[in-house]
């Protein structure tokens, strides 16, 4: 855990612990995802460049963290985004 970590109210403790252990001692900000329509259920597309969520309620899409800076068709040539699944 980094001294500058921020975990928002409503973020699952298990997810916070996993993400904090996965970032090489860099500060993280963890907050629950909520769409403008109020939904909290999302489909997630991932590749090596980043991640994007799609609301299961209204279909709107948003990049996760700084993924928008790296998410482009060039990065898909060797690594097309695929649906993420919970193990």
Beta strands, then each sheet from edge to edge (+ up, - down):
strand 1: 6-7
strand 2: 29-30
strand 3: 42-47
strand 4: 50-55
strand 5: 61-63
strand 6: 82-83
sheet 1: 1+ 2+
sheet 2: 5+ 4- 3+ 6-
end
